[in-house]
């Protein structure tokens, strides 16, 4: 009887495991995996009361008086950070308030578990359009280099940790015109991270291009997250979030 029970229990567990695996998102024809189902925050971790789903989008909202420096974290990147070393990420966003600051954290780490705060490389977003399109070093995790590549610039940090800038085809002034800094219109983001090369694009235009050869560079995988910046009454929405995991850069 014990052997029969054990066999039944094993088969039940195997069926449950298979069912769970079958429910996991599968890559589409272009190799992209959906990270947001448009209905729930399944697969994401954030502080209660700040993150929800509204109108088919991830909704991050806060009041200035009670605002927090925190992030909505992709759970799988927390459990398996090595998977998220090289990727192409697509999403749409809009900052609906005329104040606010956010961004996409990548190759990052959780540096304040209680606040679910993430530090590291950040594809920056702000409602004034001052920082949107640049790459920032949140909390100095990538060597304390602050804004690592500016809007409208191609930047190389060399092996001596020296910075070299050159202009992109589109100037910062021109790029600001193609980004909807705040309001109801959506912006399309493509963020490509491969080896030591990071390309941030908005609405079909490369806004910054960063090559990080510095000894302070973070080249391994890390956490992927969306930031909610302290000090604002703000509302940001994100949707159509999908990722293609890439092979390591061959050199």
C-alpha positions in Angstrom: 0.0 0.0 0.0 2.9 2.4 0.9 4.6 1.7 -2.5 1.3 2.3 -4.3 0.8 5.6 -2.5 4.3 6.7 -3.2 3.9 6.0 -6.9 0.6 8.0 -7.0 2.2 10.9 -5.2 5.1 10.9 -7.6 2.9 10.9 -10.6 0.7 13.7 -9.2 3.8 15.8 -8.5 5.2 15.1 -12.0 1.9 16.1 -13.6 1.8 19.3 -11.6 5.3 20.2 -12.6 4.6 19.5 -16.2 1.4 21.6 -16.1 3.4 24.5 -14.5 6.1 24.3 -17.1 3.4 24.3 -19.8 2.0 27.6 -18.5 5.4 29.4 -18.6 5.6 32.0 -21.4 7.1 30.7 -24.6 9.2 32.7 -27.1 7.2 34.0 -30.1 8.3 33.6 -33.7 10.9 36.3 -33.3 12.3 34.8 -30.0 10.7 37.3 -27.6 9.1 36.2 -24.3 6.3 38.2 -22.8 7.1 39.5 -19.3 3.7 40.9 -18.5 0.3 39.3 -19.2 -1.6 42.6 -19.3 -3.9 41.5 -16.4 -1.8 40.7 -13.3 1.6 41.4 -11.8 2.4 37.7 -11.7 6.2 37.3 -12.0 6.9 40.7 -10.5 7.6 41.8 -7.0 7.0 45.3 -5.6 5.9 47.2 -2.5 2.2 47.0 -1.8 0.1 50.0 -2.7 2.5 51.4 -5.3 2.1 49.0 -8.2 -1.0 47.6 -9.9 -2.5 46.8 -13.3 -4.8 49.4 -14.9 -6.1 49.4 -18.5 -3.9 46.6 -19.5 -0.7 48.3 -18.3 1.6 48.1 -15.3 0.7 51.2 -13.2 3.2 52.8 -10.8 1.6 55.6 -8.7 2.7 57.5 -5.6 2.1 60.7 -3.6 5.1 62.9 -2.8 4.4 62.9 1.0 4.6 59.1 1.2 6.9 58.5 -1.8 9.6 55.8 -1.7 12.7 55.0 -3.7 11.8 51.5 -4.8 11.5 49.2 -7.8 9.2 46.6 -9.4 11.4 43.6 -9.8 11.2 40.8 -12.3 11.2 37.8 -10.0 12.9 35.4 -12.5 15.8 37.9 -12.8 16.1 37.8 -9.0 16.2 34.0 -8.9 18.3 33.5 -12.1 20.2 36.7 -12.7 22.7 35.0 -15.0 19.9 34.6 -17.6 19.6 38.4 -18.0 23.2 39.3 -18.9 22.5 39.8 -22.6 19.1 40.7 -24.0 16.9 42.9 -26.2 14.1 44.4 -24.2 11.0 46.0 -25.8 8.2 47.9 -24.0 6.0 51.0 -24.2 5.8 53.6 -21.4 4.2 56.9 -20.6 4.7 59.2 -17.6 1.2 60.6 -17.2 2.2 63.3 -14.6 4.2 66.5 -15.3 6.6 65.4 -12.6 8.3 62.1 -12.0 11.4 60.0 -12.5 11.8 56.4 -13.3 13.9 54.0 -15.4 14.7 50.5 -16.4 17.3 48.8 -14.1 19.4 46.1 -15.8 22.5 44.2 -14.8 21.6 45.4 -11.3 21.4 44.1 -7.8 19.0 44.5 -4.9 20.8 46.8 -2.5 17.9 47.4 0.0 15.8 44.3 0.3 13.3 45.9 2.7 12.5 48.7 0.2 13.0 46.5 -2.8 15.5 49.0 -4.1 17.7 48.1 -7.0 21.0 49.7 -7.9 23.1 49.4 -11.1 22.8 50.4 -14.8 19.6 52.4 -15.5 18.0 53.4 -18.8 16.7 56.7 -17.4 13.2 58.2 -17.8 12.0 61.5 -16.4 9.0 63.8 -17.0 11.1 66.9 -17.9 13.0 65.0 -20.6 16.3 66.0 -19.0 17.5 62.5 -18.4 15.3 60.4 -20.6 17.3 58.5 -23.1 20.5 58.4 -21.0 22.1 55.6 -19.0 22.7 56.3 -15.3 24.6 54.4 -12.5 21.9 54.1 -9.8 23.5 54.0 -6.3 27.0 53.7 -7.7 26.8 50.0 -8.2 28.6 50.3 -11.6 31.5 52.3 -10.1 29.8 55.5 -9.0 29.9 57.1 -12.4 26.5 58.9 -12.3 25.2 59.6 -15.8 27.3 57.2 -17.8 26.2 58.2 -21.3 24.2 61.3 -22.1 21.3 61.8 -24.5 22.6 62.3 -28.0 26.1 60.9 -27.2 28.1 57.8 -28.0 30.2 57.1 -25.0 33.2 54.8 -24.4 34.6 54.2 -20.9 38.1 52.8 -21.6 40.1 50.3 -19.6 41.6 53.1 -17.6 38.1 54.2 -16.6 38.4 57.3 -18.8 35.4 58.6 -20.6 35.3 59.5 -24.3 32.2 61.1 -25.9 31.2 61.6 -29.6 27.9 62.8 -31.0 25.2 60.5 -32.4 23.4 61.2 -35.7 20.6 62.8 -33.7 21.5 65.7 -31.3 20.1 65.9 -27.8 17.8 68.7 -28.8 16.4 66.8 -31.7 15.9 63.6 -29.6 14.0 65.6 -27.0 11.5 66.5 -29.7 10.7 62.8 -30.5 10.1 61.7 -26.9 6.8 62.3 -25.2 8.2 63.4 -21.9 4.9 63.3 -20.1 1.2 63.0 -21.0 -1.0 60.3 -22.5 1.0 59.3 -25.6 3.1 56.2 -25.4 6.8 55.9 -26.1 8.4 52.8 -27.6 11.6 51.6 -25.9 14.2 49.2 -27.2 17.1 48.4 -24.9 19.8 46.1 -26.2 22.5 44.8 -23.8 25.2 42.6 -25.2 28.7 42.1 -23.8 29.9 45.6 -22.8 27.7 47.4 -25.4 24.4 49.0 -24.4 22.1 50.7 -26.9 19.0 52.6 -25.7 16.5 53.6 -28.3 13.2 55.5 -28.0 10.6 55.9 -30.8 12.9 54.4 -33.4 15.9 56.7 -32.6 19.1 55.7 -30.7 19.2 58.1 -27.8 22.5 56.9 -26.3 25.2 54.3 -27.1 27.5 53.1 -24.3 30.5 50.8 -24.5 31.9 50.0 -21.1 35.4 48.7 -21.1 36.1 50.0 -17.6 37.3 47.6 -14.8 34.2 48.9 -12.9 31.8 47.5 -15.6 29.2 44.9 -14.6 29.3 42.3 -17.3 27.6 39.4 -15.6 23.8 39.1 -15.3 21.6 40.8 -12.8 18.2 42.0 -11.8 15.8 43.6 -14.2 13.4 46.1 -12.7 11.3 49.3 -13.1 12.1 52.2 -10.8 9.8 54.4 -8.8 11.8 57.5 -7.7 11.2 59.1 -4.3 10.1 62.8 -4.0 7.3 63.0 -6.6 3.6 62.7 -7.0 3.8 60.6 -10.1 2.2 58.0 -12.3 4.0 55.9 -14.9 2.5 53.1 -17.0 4.3 50.4 -18.9 3.0 47.7 -21.3 3.9 45.3 -24.1 6.9 44.2 -22.1 8.9 41.5 -23.8 12.5 40.2 -23.9 14.7 38.2 -26.2 17.6 36.6 -24.3 20.8 36.8 -26.3 24.0 34.7 -26.4 27.1 36.2 -24.9 29.0 38.6 -27.1 31.8 36.7 -29.0 35.1 38.5 -29.1 
